[in-house]
Amino acid sequence: WGQQLSESLDKAKIAHAKIEIPDGERYKTLSSLERLAEQLSELHADRNSVILAFGGGVIGDVAGMLASVYMRGIAVVQIPTTLLAQVDASVGGKTGVNLKAGKNLMGTFHQPLAVIIDPEILRTLPEREFRSGLAEIVKHGAVLDRPYFEEVERDAPRLLARELDVLDRIIGGSCRLKAGVIERDPEEKSELRFALNYGHTIGHALEAATGYERWTHGEAVALGIVAEARLACRLGVASEAVARRQERLLAAVGLPTRAGRLDAEAVLDAMTHDKKARDGRVPFVLAPDLGQFRVVYDVAPDAIRLTLGELVGEDA
């Protein structure tokens, strides 16, 4: 697909150059950002240059941050090539790199000039990567739009088959939901945008505690949704039926609902570095019912430990 993009730019007589970083979260670092900035400088990129972020969520986050700081800010266009990036990372203007302590702890808000999504690209995406993106779709329905959640339930088999008309509709729905939140809270200054972090408080901690090597981001978010749905039950915020329905849909689209071996203390420690924390208090986004969310602070560590214990199983 990169070659097709290059040929298209050539045909349009748009001068361009390609710079790359290796694949994976472990390259989403400040050192990668510095190397890319040096390459931009060597290419004589100036304030009128535009970065095309062509790739998955890691590429979008790093390229977006690069655009936000190179020469104090140049334009970026997001062209996401994974389902996860199409429905989540490319929309909203969040950029970032990881630190040893946790994910996206350094970053900026830098809105793209445009987000260009072509669902046909997904037909060559590896199966595991495709399913990974479905976690964000489930998330959007679970906390923002019950009818959309039910639409995903109904169309899950066609979604897994990557039928283009279904992909168009479902991806468009997720983008609509996320953009609606961002328009009202573009820089996460209120709890509204926290809704988009459903499943991520525990999901990010699972990733950090395992060195970003055990699960894809979407798989970790799926496990985070299961855990946070169960936590909502434990705290009396939601019913068992609401939690089970989310878990069933995640399983139906091929995402893990059990984590296998788990170091609960390492996960709890990683949670203390959550960038949404306020005065040391980590907020949890919980779903009282489908299409609703509530932000809860001061969750007892023992309640989290018990919930993580329920994640242990064999389908990870």
ABEGO torsion letter per residue (X at the ends): XAAAAAAAAAAAGBBBBBBBBBBEAAABBAAAAAAAAAAAAAAGBBAABBBBBBEBAAAAAAAAAAAAABGGEBBBBBBBABAAAAAAAABGGBBEBBBAAEBGABBBBBBBABBBBBAAAAAABBAAAAAAAAAAAAAAAAAABAAAAAAAAAAAAAAAAGBAAAAAAAAAAAAAAAAAAAAABAAGABAAAAAAABGAAAAAAAAAAAGGAABBAAAAAAAAAAAAAAAAAAAGABBAAAAAAAAAAAAAAGBBABAEBBBAAAAAAAAAABAABBGGBBBBBBBABBGBBBBBBGBBAAAAAAAAAAABBAAX
